[in-house]
């Protein structure tokens, strides 16, 4: 009986071990990945914000029926330096990315632009670095804000994700 339980235990462990596999994000069409944004910053102190925000059309107001999905990585240091990188996948054929911003607004509410994340289509998929004003810094850390990506087919926004 002990042998049976031991063999069953080994079988379960083996199944668990061999069935686990590394999850991989799809390869981005507009750049590499998020790993090349600095994890530590010399002289800037530790990150006060280090966040990966998932973006989708269903978060837009009103919701957008799109195949596009996105992610934005935000890393903010105590000296108000914002590192960001935006990736968007699965755009509809013929559509093109335009700009991306941080807007003031709660979930389900549209609001004004407060921080630019991508000024042009060329900024998507690239490491962006900017120094925030004290007001922008406080907004990003304490207010209800969201990231929003705009495209040619969806000028008000194609994908959105709540930051706070």
C-alpha positions in Angstrom: 0.0 0.0 0.0 2.9 2.4 0.8 4.4 1.6 -2.6 1.2 2.4 -4.3 0.9 5.9 -2.6 4.6 6.6 -3.3 4.2 5.7 -7.0 1.0 7.8 -7.2 2.8 10.7 -5.6 5.7 10.4 -8.1 3.3 10.2 -11.0 1.4 13.3 -9.9 4.7 15.2 -9.3 6.0 14.1 -12.7 2.8 15.2 -14.5 2.9 18.6 -12.8 6.6 19.1 -13.5 6.4 18.1 -17.2 3.1 19.8 -18.0 4.3 23.2 -16.8 5.8 25.4 -19.5 7.0 28.9 -19.7 4.4 31.3 -20.8 5.5 33.6 -23.6 4.0 36.9 -24.7 3.4 37.2 -28.4 6.2 38.8 -30.3 5.5 42.5 -30.9 5.3 43.7 -34.5 6.5 47.2 -33.6 9.5 46.6 -31.4 11.2 44.1 -29.0 10.0 43.8 -25.4 9.9 45.5 -22.1 13.1 44.1 -20.7 15.3 46.8 -22.0 13.7 49.5 -19.8 16.1 50.2 -16.9 15.3 48.2 -13.7 17.4 50.5 -11.6 18.3 54.1 -12.0 21.6 55.6 -10.9 21.0 58.7 -8.8 17.2 58.7 -9.3 16.4 56.6 -6.3 14.0 53.6 -6.3 11.0 53.4 -8.4 7.9 54.9 -6.7 5.7 53.4 -9.4 6.5 50.2 -11.4 3.5 49.0 -13.3 2.4 47.0 -16.3 -1.0 48.1 -17.5 -3.0 45.9 -19.9 -5.0 47.8 -22.6 -8.1 46.7 -24.4 -10.9 48.1 -26.5 -13.6 46.9 -24.0 -12.1 49.5 -21.5 -12.8 52.4 -23.9 -15.8 54.6 -23.2 -17.8 53.7 -25.2 -16.3 50.2 -25.7 -14.6 49.5 -29.0 -15.0 46.2 -30.7 -11.4 45.6 -31.8 -8.8 42.8 -32.0 -6.1 45.1 -30.8 -4.6 44.6 -27.4 -1.8 46.5 -25.7 0.4 46.9 -22.7 2.2 50.0 -21.3 5.0 49.7 -18.8 5.4 52.7 -16.5 8.4 53.2 -14.2 8.6 56.4 -12.2 11.5 57.5 -10.0 11.4 59.8 -7.0 13.2 62.5 -9.1 10.0 62.6 -11.4 11.7 60.7 -14.3 9.1 58.6 -16.1 10.2 55.6 -18.2 7.5 54.2 -20.4 7.1 51.8 -23.3 3.8 51.1 -25.1 3.2 48.0 -27.2 0.0 47.3 -29.3 -0.7 44.1 -31.1 -3.3 42.8 -33.5 -4.4 46.1 -35.2 -7.0 45.7 -37.9 -5.5 45.7 -41.4 -5.0 49.2 -42.6 -5.2 50.8 -39.2 -2.2 52.7 -37.8 -1.3 53.9 -34.3 -1.2 57.7 -33.8 -0.5 58.8 -30.2 -0.9 57.7 -26.6 -1.6 59.6 -23.4 -2.3 59.4 -19.7 -5.7 60.9 -19.1 -7.4 62.0 -15.9 -10.5 59.9 -15.3 -12.0 57.0 -13.3 -13.0 53.7 -14.8 -15.9 54.3 -17.3 -15.2 58.1 -17.5 -13.4 59.9 -20.2 -11.1 62.8 -19.2 -8.5 65.3 -20.4 -5.0 64.5 -21.5 -2.4 65.0 -18.7 0.8 63.2 -19.9 2.0 62.3 -23.4 3.3 58.8 -23.7 3.7 58.6 -27.5 3.8 61.8 -29.6 3.9 60.0 -32.9 3.4 56.5 -34.3 7.2 56.1 -34.3 7.2 56.3 -30.4 5.3 53.0 -30.0 7.6 50.1 -29.0 10.4 52.4 -28.0 11.7 53.3 -24.6 10.5 56.8 -23.7 12.0 58.9 -21.0 10.6 62.2 -19.7 10.7 64.4 -16.7 7.3 65.1 -15.2 6.2 68.3 -13.7 5.4 68.2 -10.0 1.7 68.2 -10.9 2.0 65.3 -13.4 4.0 63.4 -10.8 1.4 63.7 -8.1 -1.4 62.9 -10.6 0.2 59.7 -11.7 0.8 58.6 -8.1 -2.5 59.7 -6.5 -5.3 60.4 -9.0 -7.6 58.2 -11.0 -5.9 58.1 -14.4 -5.8 55.8 -17.4 -3.6 55.1 -20.4 -5.2 55.5 -23.8 -3.9 54.7 -27.3 -5.4 56.5 -30.4 -5.4 55.1 -34.0 -6.5 56.2 -37.4 -9.6 54.0 -37.3 -10.4 55.0 -33.7 -9.3 58.6 -33.1 -11.0 58.9 -29.6 -9.1 55.7 -28.6 -8.7 52.1 -29.6 -7.4 50.5 -26.4 -7.4 51.8 -22.8 -6.2 50.6 -19.4 -6.8 52.0 -15.9 -3.6 53.0 -14.0 -5.4 54.0 -10.8 
